[in-house]
Each structure stands twice: as structure tokens, then as C-alpha cells.
Amino acid sequence: MGYIYLYKGTGAGKTTNALGLALRSVGHNQKVIIIQFMKAHRDTGEVKVARKLKPYYSITPVGRKGWINFKRPDAKDIAAVANGMELARKALKEKPNLLVLDELGLAAWGKLVRTKDVIALLKTVPKKTNVVITGRYVPKELERHTDFVNEIKEVRYPKKMVAVKGINW
């Protein structure tokens, strides 16, 4: 089984860290598959660059536009996460060098997918495949099934929230 990396915490940069590893892998002509849970945007830099990085890089956002109510998740959100889990199962059969499961930790924390189902998926990871999971919050049980845990914390933010093209999307 490959290594399982987890990027969690309330600070910005979890997805960016995962994408940095993806870029590094592509630079070595390694196959990277990214599944973005609970994300619908197709105009982000990481989605747009996929055409340029073929055949080594593929990315699939699975989700709908808008925010998720984790106290009462919509059936469409649960279905989208289930679709992402199925895509992850299929991706592992391709034995990529890197599989990024962006926001899967948060989906498990928010009970859009059972933690035990995510752990079962991780037990099927091929030897040559490394996996990165991201999520602001992550169930402790899932965290215990990872090899590396990195927590990203907020230290300072501007008073007015900014979003910069090429940096934040």
C-alpha cells in the first residue's frame, strides 16, 4: 500500500498543498488523478490546466454549486459524494502514482459519507499509489488511518477577505 497523506485544519492551503504534490508528480511523468468532493467549479486553475497536463493529470469536481448544510445535508450532496467515492474506487484500479481526494475528510466529518467506507477504500490502495486527503475537519478515526498528518492553521488574514485569480482559484 502507498502512503496516505492528510492535510487538515482551518487555514487556507490544503488543496494548494495537494495540487503542489500533483504538479511535482506530473513533473516526473507520473499519473495523477484528482477528485474534488463537494466542489462544482470548473473555472479554477487546477481544472483549466488539465488539458495542458494530459495524459498525466486528470481532475473531476463532484458536487453542486452552493454551500452544504452539514446539519441537514441535501440528498444531492450525499449522492455527489457517493459518485466521487465510486470514481475513487475506479481510479484505484488504474493504479495512479497519486490519487488526491480533495475535501473527502470534510465530507466524512460532515457525514456525507461514512468514515468506515473511506477507511475501507484506503485499505484497497495499491502499493505504488500514494493518496492525499484534504479537509478542514476530519474524523479522528480517519486520521488514525493515515501515515502523514499536516495541520494548516490560520495565523493572520486581512480584515477584508480577498480572492486572487491564480492564487485562490
N, C-alpha and C positions, 0 to 999 in steps of 0.2 A: 504494500500500500504506500502511496506517496504521502507527503506531508500535508497536514491541514493547518492553514493559517487563518487566524481570526483578527479582523480589525473592528474594534467596537469603541463606543464612547460618544460623548455629547459634542465633541469638537468636530470641525469640518476636516475632511481629507481622507475619510475611509475609502470611498470609491476611488479617489485620486491615487491612493497608495496601491490599490488593486490594479488600476489601469497602468501604473508605473511598472508593476511586475509583468503585466501583459505586454507592454512595449518592450521590455527587456527580453522576454521570451521570444517575441517576434524577431527581434534583432539577431537571435540565434537560430532563425528559421524553424522555430518550434510552433506547433499548433496550439492556438488559444481559442477557447470557447467561453463566451461571457453570456450569462443570463442575468438580466436585471429584473428582479422581483419588484412589484408594486411601482413600476415606472412605465410611463406611456410615451414619454417624449422621444421623438425620432429626429429632432433637430439639434441634439447635443453633439459636441465634438467627437466623443467616443463612438457614436453611431455613424456620423458622417465619414470618419476615417476608415471605416470597414472596407469600403470599395478600394481604397488605396493599399490596404494591407492584406488583401486576398492573396493567396489561399490560406495564409497562416492565422488570420484573425477573423472571428465572426462574433457578432453580438446580437442578442434578441431581447428587447424590452418586453416584459409581460406585465400588464397592468392597465388600469384605466386612468384617465385624467382626473385630477382632484385628490383631495385628502381622504385618508381612510379613518373611519371612526373605529378605533380598536376596542371600544367598549361594546359596540354593536356593529361588527363588520358586515358589509353588504355581501350578499351571495356572489355577486360578480367579482369581488375582490378575492374571495375564497377560491372561486373557480379559476381565476387568473393564476393564483399561487399554485394550485393543483396542476395547471397546464405547465407552469415553469418547472415543477418537480418532475413531470414526465419528460420535458425537454432535457433536464439534467440527467435522468436515467439513460436516455438515448445518447446524450453526449458522452457519458462514461463508456459506452460501448465502442465509441470511436477512439478511445484511449488518447485524448489530447494530452499534451505536456502540462497544460494549465487549464483548469476549469474555475472560472470566477462566478460565484453565486452571490451577486450583489444584493444586499438587503435581505438575504434569506434569514439571517439572525433576527432581524426585526420582525419578519413575518412569523417566525416561530414564537418570539416573545409575545406578539400580538394575537397568537392562537389562530392564525390563518392557515397554519399547517402544524401538525402535531410534532413536537420535538422528537419523539421516538421515531417518527418517519424520516426526519432529517438525519438522525443518527444511523438508522438502517441504510440510508443512501450512502453515507460516508463509509460504511463497512464494505461497500462494493467498489470502492475506488481502486483502480488498477495500480500496480506497483509503480509505473512510470508517470502517473498523473498526480500533480500537486493541485490542491484545492484552496481557494481563498473564499472565505465567507465574510461579509460585512454586515453591519447593523448597529444602529445607535444603542439599542438594548438587546441583550442576548440571554436566553435562559442559561442558568448556571450548569444545568445538566448537559446542554450542548457544548458549552465552553470546556467542560471536562473531557470532551471527545476531540479536542484539537491539540495540535503539537505546539503551536506558537500562538500567543495571545498578545496583541498590541492594543493598548487603550489610548485613544486620542481625546485629549481634554481641551476644553475652552480655557484660554489664558487671557486673551484680550480680543475684543471686537469693536468696530466703530459704533458710535451711538446710532447712526443710521445704517441699516442693513444695505449692503451693496452686493450686486451680482454682476460680474465682469465676464463678458463673452470670451471664451478661450481659457478662462480660469474656473468659473463656477458651472459652466455648461458647455 
